[in-house]
Amino acid sequence: DLMTLYSLDLPALKDRPIQNVTPVALRQSDSIFDIIKRQDVLLHHPYTAYTTVTDFIDAAAEDENVRAIKICLYRTGKNSPIVQSLINANRNGKQVAALVELKARFDEENNIEWARQLESEGVHVIYGMRGLKTHSKVTLVVRRENNELRRYVHLGTGNYNPITSKIYTDLGLLTSDEAIGKDVSDLFNFLTGYSFQTKYHELLIAPVNLRNKMIKFINRETKNKRNGKDARIIVKINSLTDDKIVRALYRASQAGVQIDLIVRGICVLRPGIEGLSENIRVVSIVGRFLEHSRIFYFANGGKEAIYIGSADWMHRNLDRRVEAVVPIKDPKLAAYLKKEVLNSYLKDNVNAETLDSDGNYTKVVAESETPEFDSQMYFAGKDL
């Protein structure tokens, strides 16, 4: 209801629009497919213009060499340019498949209407899997190049929704990595009922292997710490309620692993308890933008591993939803996520509150000689 008030044309009562940018790699005159073929591209919304995503899908719809487009639509909003691009792609003779999640809370009506419109245009519409809500944010583009098929993938933490992209912080990856592309193909075969894929080489997929992989990564940090190797965990998620992951984090803390959790909402883990969780710090960032990105960092004995994706550490995400988490392989992009993004959240003294062992939050306040640091505004206008 309050969002209706916000729609009033009263700019003096609203935050000033931030300056968003296009990643340097995408400013080149080459086709977007040639650019992605040369390098992975990281997107950081709302600081990165969301047209980077809509232009990618639109380019696929218009490119004569593209043979197929497959996409998971969870929240698309009203007047979606993405849906129109899918319709155009179908009219241009491409194979188009759209998984439309009808159980997306608060967006049921929009999604039903979009599904009807896509179906009426001849698009292959899938309504998800029985017993599972499809929450993954994935697009697959298949393109013929030199008599071979090449896959291009967008995988993100946020919905394909240009409206929420202006007020949510999210991340996305554009890649032509063959191993990731094959996993995404297998995921869509799973979603469309052509297979029940249980082995993925790069992606972490719920409910198939995501919880087990995350616990394995946490246990690896525990083992590394005990063996004198580099061990560190930094995770940014919306909520933490999964008891198995909480217990693994407690064990890691008891082994001496330093753990920073940036959890915007619900957190059942109790940090700072001697002998149990004294090496765990929990921070919540609540500011102008809704913190929605999920990032998972593990020191891994010096071979750092970092992932982004759609999943929180909750029972519903790990057991009752289809989620996709992808590794960031490019060292420069991984370094950006660790040194710029995660470290900025940990330095925040404007929007941050820390959780204590009794479940109370305390506002982080800049010390007298320390300047205020707003992690959300730090990225406005910055190049990526």
Secondary structure, DSSP 8 states (H G I E B T S, - for coil): -HHHHHTSS-GGGS------B--GGGGSSS-HHHHHHH--EEEEETTB-THHHHHHHHHHHH-TTEEEEEEEES---SS-HHHHHHHHHHHTT-EEEEEE-TT-TT-HHHHHHHHHHHHHTT-EEE--BTTBEE--EEEEEEEEETTEEEEEEEEESS-S-TTGGGTEEEEEEEE--HHHHHHHHHHHHHHTTS------SS-EEETTTHHHHHHHHHHHHHHHHHTTS--EEEEEES-B--HHHHHHHHHHHHTT-EEEEEESS-B----S-TTTTTTEEEEEE-SSSEE--EEEEE-GGGS-EEEEES--BSHHHHHSEEEEEEE---HHHHHIIIIIIIHHHHH-SSSEEEE-TTS-EEE----TTS----HHHHTTT---
